[in-house]
Amino acid sequence: MLIATRTFRAEYGGEAVEIAEGERLTDDHELVKRYPDAFASEANHRRLVALRDASRDPRRHESGDGAFRTPRTTRQDGPNAEARDLGVRAIDQYSRSGELRPEAADRLDALVRRRDPLGLGARYLDAVGNPAYMSAFGKVVSDPAHGHLRFTPEEVEAVQRVTHAEATRAMAEGVGSTGGFAVPFTLDPSIMLTSNGALNPMRELARVIQISTREWKGVTSAGVTAEYAAEATEVADASPTLGQPTIVAHRGDAFIPFSIELQQDWSGLQSELLRLITDGRDVLDAQKHLTGTGTNEPQGVLTGLTTTQRVQTTSAGTYAIGDTYKLKQAIPSRFSTRSAWVVSPAIADQTYRFVGGNSTEPALMNEGRDGMLARPVREWSTMTTTTTTGSKIAIYGDFQAGYAIVDRLGATAEIVSHLVGANRRPTGERGLVVWFRSGAGVTVPQALRYLEVL
């Protein structure tokens, strides 16, 4: 059963009927199919109601588990509350349709609820999530020169709403617009967090943060020192030392050329954009999340760690069983319970074969090869596959605490109407340029260690 999220009037059975908010209809009901954005599951309906209540009651706020408790800060009622409702509704719509993965929906939900005080991200999600905008975008991709002439009134309005949302964000952030089309919700690589062309476990293991601004700032602390003391003695100063890691969302791009013949003959061109964009970005990030410099690109895990976090193998030019225990034992107790192993497929194969049938050593890896020494194992295809001196063959630690990936909400696409050859004459090709912004970096180096061959 689904629940109406708002009160509205509709034509049904030849009559005008009113559907009240909270009314329940079956999933396959005709009105549910005609007005999918007006219905939600029971859980999501409770979330929408709680969100509205919280935004209208300055004494309450939402916590990370969805409950509402005494606030640290208050929220104002008004247009921003309405924007949050629209953003949450867009997230719920694409989550229910299966086009938005649950983890991506959770991150967007957290952005709209807790990190979008002006409602800019929520308005953007509502605008680019409009099916009319998706169809308008497809017409422009299929016919860059004349596609806009075939826009329906609904598509014109949808494009205007997206343009306004983008302009509002640009003014608020102080960053100019690129002047292109915002990529529709279902094609946006900063929303669709998938992995196709490379094995890169970082989006699964690390902390992934969605932002609607240029940079993310965190707060770290080594904690405070408690004490026992004698009666009537002055207490020691336990003020913590705070750090503030900052991650900037750097510009990334992908250029997709296609021939005019392909554009004319391939009706599914637009549906392939998601696969092409996400695949290109995944292949790029598989390397940058490992060894990116942090200058105009994400900082890689290995780049952000120093020799302080290095563990070397016992023997020169050799990787052996004891080295895995050595790496595991190097992690501080605070981070040990959430730690995981990351290695290349080749090193994973070598590790799996360490223990033979007659060995007295217990097996390092389980039969499913997804666990080692009671901790998860993930393969990273761009990591080193050899065990020569200086090779960094494994990373171990708490990636949730130690590494963060920051995605700026929204990508922009621009159409290149004609590509030209060496003589600057058209080649019969067009191009689609997609701009996205993302950053990453090591936030708590103490949480991670890497194994280097001596």
Beta strands, then each sheet from edge to edge (+ up, - down):
strand 1: 2-4
strand 2: 8-12
strand 3: 15-19
strand 4: 24-25
strand 5: 39-40
strand 6: 61-62
strand 7: 68-69
strand 8: 181-182
strand 9: 207-211
strand 10: 215-217
strand 11: 220-221
strand 12: 242-243
strand 13: 246-248
strand 14: 250-259
strand 15: 310-312
strand 16: 340-343
strand 17: 371-372
strand 18: 375-379
strand 19: 392-397
strand 20: 403-408
strand 21: 412-416
strand 22: 429-442
strand 23: 448-452
sheet 1: 4+ 1- 5+
sheet 2: 2+ 3-
sheet 3: 6+ 7-
sheet 4: 8+ 21- 22+ 14-
sheet 5: 8+ 21- 22+ 20- 9-
sheet 6: 10+ 13-
sheet 7: 11+ 12-
sheet 8: 15+ 23+ 19- 16+ 18+ 17-
end
